[in-house]
Amino acid sequence: MMDAVRDALVTNVINNIFHVIWLSCITLEPKYSRKKTVLILASAGGFYQLLVIVLSYTGILGRMFYLASYSLAALIFGAAYIFGVSVNPSKSIFLMCAYYCLWTFIYNTISVVTDSFVGEGNAAIWLLRIGLNLFFLFLYQFFFKKRFLLACRDIRHGDSSVTILSLLTFYMVSLLLIGSEKLHSHSAYYFYILISVYVFVVVVYVVLFRFMGRLNDEWQLKQLQLHERLLLSQIDSYEEIEQNARQTRHDFRHHNIVVAEFAKNRDYQGILDYLRKYEEEEAEKYTGTFCANHAVDHALSAYVSRAENRGIKVETDIRFWNTAGISDVDLVSIVANLMENAINGCMQAKGERRLSLSVSQKGTKLSIVCKNACAQDIFFENGVPRNRDRDSVGVESILRTAEKYSGDADFAAEDGVFTCRVVLCCRK
């Protein structure tokens, strides 16, 4: 009896070690440093192992021990991974369920090949477990890790479909594993069920990956449409500037005649007054620069001009100097989305239409705050504003870009004023 318990514990220790290794590898968007991530997962593994040892030698659960240990592993490692080391719960649940499906596949494969069941352990079982885990770790690290990372980035903020389907696949393979241990049989019917379930799981994950890819394609298309609108606004601004320049060149001869007439009459004060008035009028024709970053400056010029043409009062305070590591495309995307959403919000507001945008930098943190007049009945879902009539593409884009740069975005609406704050981390 003691030998059987010892063998089961050796098998459990091997499982435990690979749980920690696997979860460390699939932590694609860590909340902490790699060292702290591994420490948290190792601590979860130590706690789980202690519980298993106590349950093994006390015999409290008897024949239900396998169900208890399986459930404990899912709960303890799942909680440590989802809430302890990962940034986004939805994405971490997707990855955790994918790993558990792989783990049950390895378990069932070894069980069938060695004709063994839970609680059994020998050299063949241990070597197979180590070999299969190392084989799949190699495949993951060199062939699938980048794809999983891209897939995680494609999951939209707050999307529940992927999470629910992942949980359902994990539930199915768990029932299969528990059922096989309860029946204690590897019949032909069991093989049929086993193959059918894992073919279904593979199909589900293929569909999920394609679904997330289409979400990403749709998001990129809408981003291209946003940049197209921005470029068209910039073209309109350039055409207006060119028209003003042509008018200035055309009128210059007339101004020279006026100045010459003042000079002929020795009216020097009249010359000075005329030139000062001429300079003021010309200055009003051209929009001043907002910042040294040309891409952001052009975007702001286009949207400020659009806002003012719609009767919106605009205030800007742009103070940043070094956005190392932040792409101009991403920065323009955030500014353009903020300004477009703010203009749309102002147009729905009652009373004075006003918006303000401030960009400031403190150390490696870039802070962007946009405030605008808005309607009173803004709908929020999990702290994120949602449009009842159409997809909130601009909001999704802001969230994705902030997450890309280890930053954050939050939204609030109070007393007819909508506020969006975005923080990005400049990379050294």
WOWOCOR-V844963 format. One record per backbone hydrogen bond with DSSP energy under -1.0 kcal/mol. NH is the residue of the N-H (numbers start at 0). CO is the residue of the C=O. E is the energy in kcal/mol with one decimal. If there is no record, write none. Layout:
BEGIN
NH&CO&E + NH&CO&E
END
This chain:
BEGIN
4&0&-2.0 + 5&1&-2.6 + 6&2&-2.7 + 7&3&-2.3 + 8&4&-2.1 + 9&5&-2.1 + 10&6&-2.2 + 11&7&-2.3 + 12&8&-2.7 + 13&9&-2.2 + 14&10&-2.3 + 15&11&-2.6 + 16&12&-2.6 + 17&13&-2.1 + 18&14&-2.2 + 19&15&-2.0 + 20&16&-2.2 + 21&17&-3.0 + 22&18&-2.6 + 23&19&-1.8 + 24&20&-1.8 + 25&21&-2.2 + 27&25&-1.8 + 30&84&-3.1 + 36&32&-2.4 + 37&33&-2.3 + 38&34&-1.9 + 39&35&-2.3 + 40&36&-2.2 + 41&37&-2.7 + 42&38&-2.1 + 43&39&-2.1 + 44&40&-2.2 + 45&41&-2.4 + 46&42&-2.4 + 47&43&-2.4 + 48&44&-2.5 + 49&45&-2.1 + 50&46&-1.9 + 51&47&-2.3 + 52&48&-2.3 + 53&49&-2.2 + 54&50&-2.6 + 55&51&-2.4 + 56&52&-2.3 + 57&53&-1.7 + 58&54&-1.3 + 63&60&-2.2 + 64&61&-1.4 + 67&63&-2.1 + 68&64&-2.9 + 69&65&-2.0 + 70&66&-2.3 + 71&67&-2.7 + 72&68&-2.3 + 73&69&-2.2 + 74&70&-2.5 + 75&71&-3.2 + 76&72&-1.7 + 77&73&-1.1 + 78&74&-2.6 + 79&75&-2.2 + 80&76&-2.4 + 81&77&-3.0 + 82&78&-2.1 + 84&79&-1.1 + 85&80&-1.2 + 86&28&-1.6 + 91&87&-2.2 + 92&88&-2.4 + 93&89&-1.7 + 94&90&-2.1 + 95&91&-2.7 + 96&92&-2.6 + 97&93&-1.9 + 98&94&-2.3 + 99&95&-2.5 + 100&96&-2.2 + 101&97&-1.8 + 102&98&-2.8 + 103&99&-2.5 + 104&100&-1.7 + 105&101&-2.4 + 106&102&-2.4 + 107&103&-2.9 + 108&104&-2.5 + 109&105&-2.2 + 110&106&-2.4 + 111&107&-2.4 + 112&108&-2.6 + 113&109&-2.5 + 115&110&-1.7 + 119&116&-1.7 + 125&121&-2.5 + 126&122&-2.7 + 127&123&-2.4 + 128&124&-2.3 + 129&125&-2.4 + 130&126&-2.9 + 131&127&-2.9 + 132&128&-1.9 + 133&129&-2.4 + 134&130&-2.3 + 135&131&-2.5 + 136&132&-2.3 + 137&133&-2.3 + 138&134&-2.1 + 139&135&-2.5 + 140&136&-2.8 + 141&137&-2.1 + 142&138&-2.0 + 143&138&-1.1 + 144&139&-2.2 + 147&143&-2.5 + 148&144&-2.4 + 149&145&-2.4 + 150&146&-2.5 + 151&147&-2.5 + 152&148&-1.9 + 153&149&-1.4 + 158&155&-2.1 + 163&159&-2.6 + 164&160&-2.3 + 165&161&-2.1 + 166&162&-2.2 + 167&163&-2.1 + 168&164&-2.0 + 169&165&-2.0 + 170&166&-2.3 + 171&167&-2.1 + 172&168&-2.3 + 173&169&-1.9 + 174&170&-2.1 + 175&171&-2.0 + 176&172&-2.3 + 177&173&-2.7 + 178&174&-2.6 + 179&175&-2.1 + 180&176&-1.7 + 181&177&-1.9 + 182&178&-2.5 + 183&179&-1.9 + 190&186&-1.9 + 191&187&-2.2 + 192&188&-2.3 + 193&189&-3.0 + 194&190&-2.8 + 195&191&-2.5 + 196&192&-2.7 + 197&193&-2.1 + 198&194&-2.2 + 199&195&-2.2 + 200&196&-2.4 + 201&197&-2.3 + 202&198&-2.4 + 203&199&-2.6 + 204&200&-2.3 + 205&201&-2.2 + 206&202&-2.6 + 207&203&-2.5 + 208&204&-2.4 + 209&205&-2.2 + 210&206&-2.7 + 211&207&-2.7 + 212&208&-2.1 + 213&209&-2.2 + 214&210&-2.1 + 215&211&-2.1 + 216&212&-2.3 + 217&213&-2.7 + 218&214&-2.4 + 219&215&-2.7 + 220&216&-2.3 + 221&217&-2.1 + 222&218&-2.0 + 223&219&-2.4 + 224&220&-2.2 + 225&221&-1.9 + 226&222&-2.5 + 227&223&-2.3 + 228&224&-2.2 + 229&225&-2.1 + 230&226&-2.7 + 231&227&-2.5 + 232&228&-2.2 + 233&229&-2.2 + 234&230&-2.6 + 235&231&-2.2 + 236&232&-2.0 + 237&233&-2.7 + 238&234&-2.6 + 239&235&-2.1 + 240&236&-2.3 + 241&237&-2.8 + 242&238&-2.4 + 243&239&-2.3 + 244&240&-2.4 + 245&241&-2.5 + 246&242&-2.3 + 247&243&-2.4 + 248&244&-2.5 + 249&245&-2.3 + 250&246&-2.3 + 254&250&-2.0 + 255&251&-2.1 + 256&252&-1.6 + 257&253&-1.9 + 258&254&-2.7 + 259&255&-2.6 + 260&256&-2.0 + 261&257&-2.2 + 262&258&-2.4 + 263&259&-2.5 + 264&260&-1.6 + 265&262&-1.6 + 266&261&-2.7 + 267&265&-1.4 + 270&266&-1.6 + 271&267&-2.3 + 272&268&-2.7 + 273&269&-2.4 + 274&270&-2.7 + 275&271&-2.3 + 276&272&-2.2 + 277&273&-2.5 + 278&274&-2.4 + 279&275&-2.0 + 280&276&-2.2 + 281&277&-2.1 + 282&278&-2.2 + 283&279&-1.4 + 296&292&-2.8 + 297&293&-2.6 + 298&294&-1.9 + 299&295&-2.8 + 300&296&-2.6 + 301&297&-2.2 + 302&298&-2.3 + 303&299&-3.1 + 304&300&-1.9 + 305&301&-1.9 + 306&302&-2.6 + 307&303&-2.7 + 308&304&-2.0 + 310&307&-1.6 + 311&306&-2.3 + 312&352&-2.4 + 314&354&-1.9 + 316&356&-2.4 + 318&358&-3.7 + 325&322&-2.2 + 330&326&-2.5 + 331&327&-2.9 + 332&328&-2.1 + 333&329&-2.2 + 334&330&-2.4 + 335&331&-3.2 + 336&332&-2.3 + 337&333&-2.7 + 338&334&-2.6 + 339&335&-2.7 + 340&336&-2.6 + 341&337&-2.4 + 342&338&-2.6 + 343&339&-2.4 + 344&340&-2.4 + 345&341&-2.4 + 346&342&-2.0 + 354&312&-2.6 + 355&370&-2.9 + 356&314&-2.4 + 357&368&-2.7 + 358&316&-2.4 + 359&366&-2.6 + 361&364&-2.6 + 364&361&-2.0 + 365&423&-3.0 + 366&359&-3.1 + 367&421&-3.0 + 368&357&-2.7 + 369&419&-2.5 + 370&355&-2.5 + 371&417&-2.1 + 372&353&-2.1 + 373&415&-2.0 + 380&383&-2.8 + 383&380&-1.3 + 385&378&-2.9 + 392&390&-1.8 + 395&391&-2.3 + 396&392&-2.6 + 397&393&-2.1 + 398&394&-2.4 + 399&395&-2.5 + 400&396&-2.4 + 401&397&-2.4 + 402&398&-2.3 + 403&399&-2.0 + 404&400&-1.3 + 405&402&-1.6 + 406&401&-3.2 + 407&422&-1.8 + 409&420&-2.2 + 411&418&-2.1 + 413&416&-2.3 + 416&413&-1.3 + 417&371&-3.1 + 418&411&-3.4 + 419&369&-2.5 + 420&409&-2.4 + 421&367&-3.0 + 422&407&-2.9 + 423&365&-2.5 + 424&404&-1.6 + 425&363&-3.7 + 426&323&-1.5
END
